[in-house]
Amino acid sequence: MKRTLTVIAAAAALLATSLVMAASATTSGEVRRIDAAAGKITIKHGAISNLDLPAMTLVFHVADPAMLQNVKPGDKVRFAADKINGQYTITALER
């Protein structure tokens, strides 16, 4: 039963991420650094149209620190970001 609930929770999280990615402008990039304690990730990315950002390397906050558990420096990722409370924040992240 516990395993079934874990699988259902993982599927729900994946679906939620997919829905956010579909609804938001996404871009791709490469993870350069992770600071899990601070809830931050550094990504070398392409242009982010909804934030009017050109391609660059930038430190982002993450909306959910759990996003950082499955990525490591060097990983290629797709992500959606927004400016929340004045900080560039990743709202969805997938490898």
A tleap script that builds the chain and sets N, CA, C and O, in Angstrom:
source leaprc.protein.ff14SB
mol = sequence {
  NMET LYS ARG THR LEU THR VAL ILE ALA ALA
  ALA ALA ALA LEU LEU ALA THR SER LEU VAL
  MET ALA ALA SER ALA THR THR SER GLY GLU
  VAL ARG ARG ILE ASP ALA ALA ALA GLY LYS
  ILE THR ILE LYS HIE GLY ALA ILE SER ASN
  LEU ASP LEU PRO ALA MET THR LEU VAL PHE
  HIE VAL ALA ASP PRO ALA MET LEU GLN ASN
  VAL LYS PRO GLY ASP LYS VAL ARG PHE ALA
  ALA ASP LYS ILE ASN GLY GLN TYR THR ILE
  THR ALA LEU GLU CARG
}
set mol.1.N position { 0.826 -1.198 0.000 }
set mol.1.CA position { 0.000 0.000 0.000 }
set mol.1.C position { 0.869 1.260 0.000 }
set mol.1.O position { 0.605 2.212 -0.734 }
set mol.2.N position { 1.921 1.246 0.846 }
set mol.2.CA position { 2.799 2.401 0.921 }
set mol.2.C position { 3.495 2.643 -0.411 }
set mol.2.O position { 3.645 3.789 -0.837 }
set mol.3.N position { 3.923 1.559 -1.076 }
set mol.3.CA position { 4.591 1.690 -2.368 }
set mol.3.C position { 3.621 2.252 -3.410 }
set mol.3.O position { 4.004 3.090 -4.226 }
set mol.4.N position { 2.386 1.798 -3.384 }
set mol.4.CA position { 1.374 2.287 -4.320 }
set mol.4.C position { 1.163 3.789 -4.128 }
set mol.4.O position { 1.069 4.532 -5.105 }
set mol.5.N position { 1.088 4.236 -2.879 }
set mol.5.CA position { 0.910 5.659 -2.609 }
set mol.5.C position { 2.123 6.468 -3.081 }
set mol.5.O position { 1.974 7.586 -3.573 }
set mol.6.N position { 3.311 5.902 -2.929 }
set mol.6.CA position { 4.518 6.577 -3.389 }
set mol.6.C position { 4.500 6.730 -4.904 }
set mol.6.O position { 4.846 7.788 -5.431 }
set mol.7.N position { 4.096 5.677 -5.600 }
set mol.7.CA position { 4.016 5.724 -7.061 }
set mol.7.C position { 2.967 6.737 -7.502 }
set mol.7.O position { 3.190 7.490 -8.450 }
set mol.8.N position { 1.844 6.758 -6.830 }
set mol.8.CA position { 0.777 7.715 -7.169 }
set mol.8.C position { 1.258 9.144 -6.920 }
set mol.8.O position { 0.999 10.034 -7.730 }
set mol.9.N position { 1.948 9.367 -5.817 }
set mol.9.CA position { 2.455 10.711 -5.514 }
set mol.9.C position { 3.481 11.151 -6.554 }
set mol.9.O position { 3.483 12.308 -6.975 }
set mol.10.N position { 4.349 10.239 -6.966 }
set mol.10.CA position { 5.352 10.572 -7.989 }
set mol.10.C position { 4.682 10.898 -9.318 }
set mol.10.O position { 5.085 11.835 -10.007 }
set mol.11.N position { 3.665 10.132 -9.676 }
set mol.11.CA position { 2.942 10.379 -10.921 }
set mol.11.C position { 2.224 11.732 -10.873 }
set mol.11.O position { 2.207 12.470 -11.859 }
set mol.12.N position { 1.642 12.045 -9.732 }
set mol.12.CA position { 0.953 13.328 -9.581 }
set mol.12.C position { 1.934 14.495 -9.687 }
set mol.12.O position { 1.629 15.515 -10.304 }
set mol.13.N position { 3.111 14.338 -9.084 }
set mol.13.CA position { 4.129 15.398 -9.170 }
set mol.13.C position { 4.596 15.584 -10.608 }
set mol.13.O position { 4.788 16.713 -11.059 }
set mol.14.N position { 4.778 14.483 -11.326 }
set mol.14.CA position { 5.190 14.558 -12.722 }
set mol.14.C position { 4.122 15.237 -13.573 }
set mol.14.O position { 4.442 16.057 -14.434 }
set mol.15.N position { 2.871 14.903 -13.339 }
set mol.15.CA position { 1.776 15.522 -14.065 }
set mol.15.C position { 1.708 17.016 -13.766 }
set mol.15.O position { 1.531 17.823 -14.679 }
set mol.16.N position { 1.845 17.387 -12.510 }
set mol.16.CA position { 1.805 18.801 -12.136 }
set mol.16.C position { 2.940 19.571 -12.809 }
set mol.16.O position { 2.735 20.678 -13.305 }
set mol.17.N position { 4.134 18.984 -12.823 }
set mol.17.CA position { 5.272 19.625 -13.487 }
set mol.17.C position { 5.001 19.783 -14.971 }
set mol.17.O position { 5.290 20.834 -15.543 }
set mol.18.N position { 4.452 18.756 -15.601 }
set mol.18.CA position { 4.151 18.815 -17.024 }
set mol.18.C position { 3.130 19.901 -17.327 }
set mol.18.O position { 3.252 20.604 -18.330 }
set mol.19.N position { 2.126 20.044 -16.472 }
set mol.19.CA position { 1.104 21.073 -16.678 }
set mol.19.C position { 1.698 22.465 -16.538 }
set mol.19.O position { 1.369 23.355 -17.323 }
set mol.20.N position { 2.564 22.672 -15.557 }
set mol.20.CA position { 3.212 23.970 -15.385 }
set mol.20.C position { 4.103 24.269 -16.585 }
set mol.20.O position { 4.114 25.390 -17.095 }
set mol.21.N position { 4.853 23.256 -17.034 }
set mol.21.CA position { 5.738 23.447 -18.181 }
set mol.21.C position { 4.939 23.804 -19.424 }
set mol.21.O position { 5.367 24.648 -20.211 }
set mol.22.N position { 3.788 23.174 -19.612 }
set mol.22.CA position { 2.961 23.441 -20.787 }
set mol.22.C position { 2.348 24.835 -20.728 }
set mol.22.O position { 2.179 25.478 -21.764 }
set mol.23.N position { 2.013 25.310 -19.536 }
set mol.23.CA position { 1.348 26.598 -19.391 }
set mol.23.C position { 2.328 27.768 -19.366 }
set mol.23.O position { 1.927 28.910 -19.592 }
set mol.24.N position { 3.590 27.504 -19.099 }
set mol.24.CA position { 4.585 28.561 -18.974 }
set mol.24.C position { 5.570 28.509 -20.133 }
set mol.24.O position { 5.723 27.485 -20.799 }
set mol.25.N position { 6.231 29.637 -20.357 }
set mol.25.CA position { 7.326 29.640 -21.319 }
set mol.25.C position { 8.466 28.833 -20.708 }
set mol.25.O position { 8.822 29.032 -19.546 }
set mol.26.N position { 9.031 27.929 -21.489 }
set mol.26.CA position { 10.124 27.115 -20.974 }
set mol.26.C position { 11.391 27.382 -21.774 }
set mol.26.O position { 11.348 27.868 -22.904 }
set mol.27.N position { 12.481 27.062 -21.174 }
set mol.27.CA position { 13.776 27.173 -21.841 }
set mol.27.C position { 14.637 26.005 -21.405 }
set mol.27.O position { 14.320 25.296 -20.450 }
set mol.28.N position { 15.713 25.821 -22.111 }
set mol.28.CA position { 16.625 24.738 -21.748 }
set mol.28.C position { 17.924 25.341 -21.240 }
set mol.28.O position { 18.237 26.506 -21.486 }
set mol.29.N position { 18.666 24.508 -20.525 }
set mol.29.CA position { 19.934 24.971 -19.996 }
set mol.29.C position { 20.743 23.831 -19.425 }
set mol.29.O position { 20.359 22.664 -19.501 }
set mol.30.N position { 21.871 24.198 -18.854 }
set mol.30.CA position { 22.756 23.221 -18.225 }
set mol.30.C position { 23.004 23.639 -16.782 }
set mol.30.O position { 23.362 24.785 -16.510 }
set mol.31.N position { 22.812 22.704 -15.865 }
set mol.31.CA position { 23.037 22.975 -14.452 }
set mol.31.C position { 24.536 23.179 -14.227 }
set mol.31.O position { 25.348 22.349 -14.634 }
set mol.32.N position { 24.891 24.274 -13.585 }
set mol.32.CA position { 26.292 24.569 -13.273 }
set mol.32.C position { 26.604 24.319 -11.801 }
set mol.32.O position { 27.680 23.825 -11.463 }
set mol.33.N position { 25.642 24.669 -10.913 }
set mol.33.CA position { 25.884 24.537 -9.480 }
set mol.33.C position { 24.560 24.383 -8.763 }
set mol.33.O position { 23.538 24.900 -9.214 }
set mol.34.N position { 24.577 23.669 -7.644 }
set mol.34.CA position { 23.383 23.508 -6.814 }
set mol.34.C position { 23.743 23.853 -5.383 }
set mol.34.O position { 24.749 23.379 -4.855 }
set mol.35.N position { 22.916 24.683 -4.754 }
set mol.35.CA position { 23.053 25.012 -3.339 }
set mol.35.C position { 21.737 24.617 -2.682 }
set mol.35.O position { 20.850 25.447 -2.484 }
set mol.36.N position { 21.627 23.337 -2.348 }
set mol.36.CA position { 20.376 22.805 -1.804 }
set mol.36.C position { 20.003 23.473 -0.488 }
set mol.36.O position { 18.823 23.710 -0.231 }
set mol.37.N position { 20.985 23.778 0.344 }
set mol.37.CA position { 20.700 24.400 1.646 }
set mol.37.C position { 20.025 25.761 1.486 }
set mol.37.O position { 19.192 26.149 2.305 }
set mol.38.N position { 20.391 26.480 0.428 }
set mol.38.CA position { 19.809 27.805 0.184 }
set mol.38.C position { 18.632 27.753 -0.785 }
set mol.38.O position { 17.973 28.767 -1.011 }
set mol.39.N position { 18.361 26.574 -1.363 }
set mol.39.CA position { 17.269 26.455 -2.326 }
set mol.39.C position { 17.561 27.170 -3.631 }
set mol.39.O position { 16.674 27.777 -4.232 }
set mol.40.N position { 18.841 27.093 -4.075 }
set mol.40.CA position { 19.255 27.798 -5.293 }
set mol.40.C position { 19.931 26.849 -6.269 }
set mol.40.O position { 20.519 25.838 -5.885 }
set mol.41.N position { 19.828 27.208 -7.548 }
set mol.41.CA position { 20.465 26.455 -8.618 }
set mol.41.C position { 21.003 27.454 -9.640 }
set mol.41.O position { 20.335 28.430 -9.982 }
set mol.42.N position { 22.212 27.198 -10.117 }
set mol.42.CA position { 22.814 28.043 -11.147 }
set mol.42.C position { 22.699 27.308 -12.474 }
set mol.42.O position { 23.129 26.161 -12.598 }
set mol.43.N position { 22.113 27.978 -13.467 }
set mol.43.CA position { 21.878 27.362 -14.774 }
set mol.43.C position { 22.400 28.276 -15.878 }
set mol.43.O position { 22.125 29.476 -15.883 }
set mol.44.N position { 23.149 27.703 -16.805 }
set mol.44.CA position { 23.517 28.388 -18.048 }
set mol.44.C position { 22.360 28.110 -19.003 }
set mol.44.O position { 22.131 26.959 -19.374 }
set mol.45.N position { 21.631 29.149 -19.402 }
set mol.45.CA position { 20.368 28.950 -20.121 }
set mol.45.C position { 20.274 29.789 -21.380 }
set mol.45.O position { 21.045 30.724 -21.599 }
set mol.46.N position { 19.305 29.423 -22.196 }
set mol.46.CA position { 18.959 30.213 -23.363 }
set mol.46.C position { 18.082 31.380 -22.934 }
set mol.46.O position { 17.828 31.575 -21.745 }
set mol.47.N position { 17.622 32.154 -23.911 }
set mol.47.CA position { 16.754 33.305 -23.626 }
set mol.47.C position { 15.473 32.855 -22.928 }
set mol.47.O position { 14.915 31.806 -23.247 }
set mol.48.N position { 15.019 33.657 -21.977 }
set mol.48.CA position { 13.762 33.389 -21.268 }
set mol.48.C position { 12.817 34.528 -21.611 }
set mol.48.O position { 12.919 35.624 -21.059 }
set mol.49.N position { 11.901 34.259 -22.525 }
set mol.49.CA position { 11.060 35.314 -23.094 }
set mol.49.C position { 10.152 35.991 -22.074 }
set mol.49.O position { 10.004 37.212 -22.104 }
set mol.50.N position { 9.542 35.227 -21.175 }
set mol.50.CA position { 8.605 35.839 -20.239 }
set mol.50.C position { 9.298 36.726 -19.202 }
set mol.50.O position { 8.642 37.525 -18.534 }
set mol.51.N position { 10.607 36.591 -19.065 }
set mol.51.CA position { 11.364 37.424 -18.132 }
set mol.51.C position { 12.241 38.450 -18.855 }
set mol.51.O position { 12.966 39.215 -18.219 }
set mol.52.N position { 12.169 38.460 -20.196 }
set mol.52.CA position { 13.002 39.353 -21.011 }
set mol.52.C position { 14.489 39.206 -20.680 }
set mol.52.O position { 15.222 40.193 -20.607 }
set mol.53.N position { 14.921 37.959 -20.481 }
set mol.53.CA position { 16.325 37.685 -20.183 }
set mol.53.C position { 17.008 37.074 -21.398 }
set mol.53.O position { 16.471 36.148 -22.005 }
set mol.54.N position { 18.176 37.575 -21.758 }
set mol.54.CA position { 18.938 36.948 -22.832 }
set mol.54.C position { 19.610 35.671 -22.301 }
set mol.54.O position { 19.539 35.379 -21.107 }
set mol.55.N position { 20.243 34.934 -23.173 }
set mol.55.CA position { 21.001 33.760 -22.754 }
set mol.55.C position { 22.123 34.209 -21.817 }
set mol.55.O position { 22.818 35.189 -22.087 }
set mol.56.N position { 22.288 33.481 -20.717 }
set mol.56.CA position { 23.315 33.817 -19.724 }
set mol.56.C position { 23.401 32.697 -18.692 }
set mol.56.O position { 22.695 31.693 -18.793 }
set mol.57.N position { 24.254 32.871 -17.720 }
set mol.57.CA position { 24.304 31.985 -16.562 }
set mol.57.C position { 23.743 32.773 -15.394 }
set mol.57.O position { 24.169 33.898 -15.129 }
set mol.58.N position { 22.771 32.172 -14.686 }
set mol.58.CA position { 22.057 32.901 -13.648 }
set mol.58.C position { 21.750 31.982 -12.474 }
set mol.58.O position { 21.520 30.786 -12.653 }
set mol.59.N position { 21.747 32.552 -11.271 }
set mol.59.CA position { 21.350 31.824 -10.071 }
set mol.59.C position { 19.849 32.036 -9.873 }
set mol.59.O position { 19.372 33.170 -9.834 }
set mol.60.N position { 19.119 30.938 -9.750 }
set mol.60.CA position { 17.677 30.975 -9.529 }
set mol.60.C position { 17.351 30.395 -8.160 }
set mol.60.O position { 18.054 29.517 -7.661 }
set mol.61.N position { 16.290 30.891 -7.567 }
set mol.61.CA position { 15.692 30.223 -6.417 }
set mol.61.C position { 14.779 29.143 -6.991 }
set mol.61.O position { 14.413 29.211 -8.164 }
set mol.62.N position { 14.412 28.164 -6.197 }
set mol.62.CA position { 13.452 27.152 -6.642 }
set mol.62.C position { 12.192 27.263 -5.795 }
set mol.62.O position { 12.261 27.480 -4.585 }
set mol.63.N position { 11.045 27.112 -6.441 }
set mol.63.CA position { 9.777 27.200 -5.730 }
set mol.63.C position { 9.639 26.055 -4.730 }
set mol.63.O position { 9.025 26.217 -3.675 }
set mol.64.N position { 10.215 24.893 -5.066 }
set mol.64.CA position { 10.152 23.724 -4.194 }
set mol.64.C position { 11.546 23.111 -4.107 }
set mol.64.O position { 12.063 22.632 -5.117 }
set mol.65.N position { 12.167 23.112 -2.928 }
set mol.65.CA position { 13.517 22.556 -2.790 }
set mol.65.C position { 13.642 21.104 -3.247 }
set mol.65.O position { 14.745 20.660 -3.566 }
set mol.66.N position { 12.557 20.363 -3.286 }
set mol.66.CA position { 12.588 18.970 -3.752 }
set mol.66.C position { 13.016 18.877 -5.216 }
set mol.66.O position { 13.488 17.829 -5.655 }
set mol.67.N position { 12.856 19.961 -5.973 }
set mol.67.CA position { 13.281 19.976 -7.379 }
set mol.67.C position { 14.777 19.699 -7.522 }
set mol.67.O position { 15.222 19.185 -8.549 }
set mol.68.N position { 15.539 20.034 -6.505 }
set mol.68.CA position { 16.989 19.920 -6.582 }
set mol.68.C position { 17.495 18.500 -6.320 }
set mol.68.O position { 18.677 18.226 -6.526 }
set mol.69.N position { 16.639 17.610 -5.879 }
set mol.69.CA position { 17.054 16.260 -5.509 }
set mol.69.C position { 17.468 15.403 -6.700 }
set mol.69.O position { 18.297 14.505 -6.548 }
set mol.70.N position { 16.917 15.657 -7.866 }
set mol.70.CA position { 17.160 14.780 -9.013 }
set mol.70.C position { 18.033 15.394 -10.096 }
set mol.70.O position { 18.078 14.883 -11.216 }
set mol.71.N position { 18.725 16.477 -9.781 }
set mol.71.CA position { 19.623 17.092 -10.759 }
set mol.71.C position { 21.004 17.268 -10.142 }
set mol.71.O position { 21.163 17.338 -8.923 }
set mol.72.N position { 21.992 17.339 -11.022 }
set mol.72.CA position { 23.370 17.549 -10.571 }
set mol.72.C position { 24.075 18.426 -11.601 }
set mol.72.O position { 23.606 18.545 -12.733 }
set mol.73.N position { 25.190 19.037 -11.225 }
set mol.73.CA position { 25.933 19.849 -12.184 }
set mol.73.C position { 26.266 19.044 -13.438 }
set mol.73.O position { 26.681 17.887 -13.371 }
set mol.74.N position { 26.070 19.698 -14.584 }
set mol.74.CA position { 26.308 19.058 -15.876 }
set mol.74.C position { 25.044 18.537 -16.536 }
set mol.74.O position { 25.044 18.279 -17.739 }
set mol.75.N position { 23.951 18.374 -15.768 }
set mol.75.CA position { 22.691 17.889 -16.341 }
set mol.75.C position { 22.095 18.917 -17.288 }
set mol.75.O position { 22.133 20.118 -17.019 }
set mol.76.N position { 21.547 18.443 -18.394 }
set mol.76.CA position { 20.765 19.275 -19.306 }
set mol.76.C position { 19.333 19.263 -18.778 }
set mol.76.O position { 18.791 18.200 -18.473 }
set mol.77.N position { 18.719 20.439 -18.668 }
set mol.77.CA position { 17.378 20.547 -18.102 }
set mol.77.C position { 16.493 21.449 -18.959 }
set mol.77.O position { 16.983 22.251 -19.755 }
set mol.78.N position { 15.180 21.303 -18.780 }
set mol.78.CA position { 14.176 22.241 -19.284 }
set mol.78.C position { 13.492 22.779 -18.049 }
set mol.78.O position { 13.249 22.050 -17.087 }
set mol.79.N position { 13.180 24.075 -18.086 }
set mol.79.CA position { 12.571 24.657 -16.896 }
set mol.79.C position { 11.699 25.847 -17.247 }
set mol.79.O position { 11.826 26.453 -18.311 }
set mol.80.N position { 10.813 26.159 -16.321 }
set mol.80.CA position { 9.983 27.357 -16.402 }
set mol.80.C position { 10.367 28.229 -15.212 }
set mol.80.O position { 10.577 27.727 -14.108 }
set mol.81.N position { 10.456 29.520 -15.439 }
set mol.81.CA position { 10.836 30.439 -14.366 }
set mol.81.C position { 9.946 31.669 -14.398 }
set mol.81.O position { 9.375 32.022 -15.430 }
set mol.82.N position { 9.842 32.308 -13.249 }
set mol.82.CA position { 9.065 33.530 -13.121 }
set mol.82.C position { 9.759 34.416 -12.091 }
set mol.82.O position { 10.661 33.960 -11.388 }
set mol.83.N position { 9.354 35.650 -12.001 }
set mol.83.CA position { 9.895 36.539 -10.977 }
set mol.83.C position { 8.882 36.568 -9.842 }
set mol.83.O position { 7.780 37.094 -9.998 }
set mol.84.N position { 9.254 36.006 -8.709 }
set mol.84.CA position { 8.368 35.899 -7.557 }
set mol.84.C position { 9.010 36.644 -6.391 }
set mol.84.O position { 10.145 36.360 -6.012 }
set mol.85.N position { 8.280 37.592 -5.832 }
set mol.85.CA position { 8.804 38.413 -4.735 }
set mol.85.C position { 10.158 39.020 -5.083 }
set mol.85.O position { 11.051 39.093 -4.238 }
set mol.86.N position { 10.304 39.457 -6.341 }
set mol.86.CA position { 11.523 40.108 -6.780 }
set mol.86.C position { 12.695 39.191 -7.073 }
set mol.86.O position { 13.795 39.666 -7.358 }
set mol.87.N position { 12.475 37.862 -7.007 }
set mol.87.CA position { 13.567 36.918 -7.246 }
set mol.87.C position { 13.225 36.008 -8.416 }
set mol.87.O position { 12.092 35.543 -8.541 }
set mol.88.N position { 14.213 35.758 -9.274 }
set mol.88.CA position { 14.014 34.799 -10.351 }
set mol.88.C position { 13.878 33.414 -9.725 }
set mol.88.O position { 14.770 32.937 -9.024 }
set mol.89.N position { 12.738 32.783 -9.997 }
set mol.89.CA position { 12.413 31.522 -9.340 }
set mol.89.C position { 11.992 30.476 -10.365 }
set mol.89.O position { 11.173 30.745 -11.245 }
set mol.90.N position { 12.554 29.295 -10.242 }
set mol.90.CA position { 12.163 28.178 -11.102 }
set mol.90.C position { 10.896 27.571 -10.532 }
set mol.90.O position { 10.837 27.193 -9.361 }
set mol.91.N position { 9.877 27.484 -11.387 }
set mol.91.CA position { 8.580 26.943 -10.963 }
set mol.91.C position { 8.385 25.500 -11.437 }
set mol.91.O position { 7.541 24.784 -10.898 }
set mol.92.N position { 9.150 25.070 -12.433 }
set mol.92.CA position { 9.092 23.691 -12.925 }
set mol.92.C position { 10.453 23.345 -13.489 }
set mol.92.O position { 11.107 24.177 -14.118 }
set mol.93.N position { 10.878 22.109 -13.260 }
set mol.93.CA position { 12.211 21.684 -13.682 }
set mol.93.C position { 12.158 20.206 -14.034 }
set mol.93.O position { 11.639 19.391 -13.271 }
set mol.94.N position { 12.706 19.870 -15.211 }
set mol.94.CA position { 12.791 18.457 -15.591 }
set mol.94.C position { 14.093 18.191 -16.328 }
set mol.94.O position { 14.616 19.050 -17.038 }
set mol.95.N position { 14.602 16.981 -16.141 }
set mol.95.CA position { 15.828 16.567 -16.832 }
set mol.95.C position { 15.498 16.026 -18.170 }
set mol.95.O position { 16.394 15.623 -18.912 }
savepdb mol mol.pdb
quit
